[in-house]
Amino acid sequence: MSEVINAVGLAVELSGNPILSGLDLTAAPGEIVAITGQNGVGKSTLLRCLAGLLDPVAGELTVMDGPPSDEAAFWREVALVADEPAWYPGLTVREHLDLMAAVHRPPRLTPERALDLFDLAGRADMAPLRLSTGQRQRLSLAMALVRPSRILLLDEPERGLDAEFRVRLGEILREYAAAGGTVVMATHDLRLAQVPGARRIEL
Ligand SMILES: Nc1ncnc2c1ncn2[C@@H]1O[C@H](COP(=O)(O)OP(=O)(O)OP(=O)(O)O)[C@@H](O)[C@H]1O
């Protein structure tokens, strides 16, 4: 199986301070890689690097066919859920999902299926800003999962989620990987990091 992410000897600095050094990481289609470690160890920094939002100062990094780049062609294959997205004013929860399904063809999930899977059916006609924190996080994840992608990058996807939904999230990620996708997530949830089939990397 050929890897879709390959980092060798990666080093990253922020404002001249070394954050990561000598980091090796691989991820193949069908894999879930869970990056764990203490606050400030560099998990989000690593994800930003994999997303092409931050350039390493040393090492080799390949994501799919080359170095990651913050360009439309790259983002067509890569879905990132990190900070809360900017919600479109005037669009409901359902319409945010409709938008994803209309733009990214063919959608992985219909908006109706996503509303069910992410327990948002009862909130479909509300504006996202009227949702609770955990419901907004579920909408962020649902929008990423409606789109087709090869790589899913998640920064603390468990943020705001209740214990029951965290278990479901593990199942959703397993399904994504079983269909050939690659998940790389930074997490503080050790149960999520140990979802069957996940490989854990402690920074
Ligand atoms: N602009 C910056 N300049 C210098 N250092 C920074 C900058 N931004 C972040 N850092 C430092 O980089 C380190 C790594 O931050 P990062 O957010 O990647 O950690 P993390 O492992 O994701 O932490 P957490 O578990 O708290 O989310 C931290 O020590 C942080 O203080």
The ligand as an ORCA input file, in Angstrom:
! r2SCAN-3c Opt
* xyz 0 1
  N       3.327     32.287     16.594
  C       4.009     31.562     17.436
  N       5.283     31.870     17.754
  C       6.013     31.126     18.585
  N       5.553     30.030     19.192
  C       4.305     29.660     18.926
  C       3.467     30.398     18.044
  N       2.276     29.778     17.969
  C       2.365     28.704     18.787
  N       3.571     28.630     19.358
  C       4.058     27.599     20.291
  O       4.159     26.399     19.565
  C       3.994     25.298     20.445
  C       3.121     24.260     19.777
  O       1.797     24.728     19.659
  P       0.655     23.791     19.131
  O      -0.585     24.615     19.087
  O       1.091     23.127     17.888
  O       0.571     22.720     20.297
  P      -0.491     21.547     20.534
  O       0.285     20.303     20.798
  O      -1.468     21.510     19.437
  O      -1.167     22.034     21.888
  P      -2.634     21.816     22.494
  O      -2.706     20.402     22.990
  O      -2.673     22.795     23.619
  O      -3.640     22.132     21.412
  C       3.411     25.870     21.743
  O       4.383     25.766     22.751
  C       3.092     27.295     21.405
  O       3.332     28.139     22.496
*
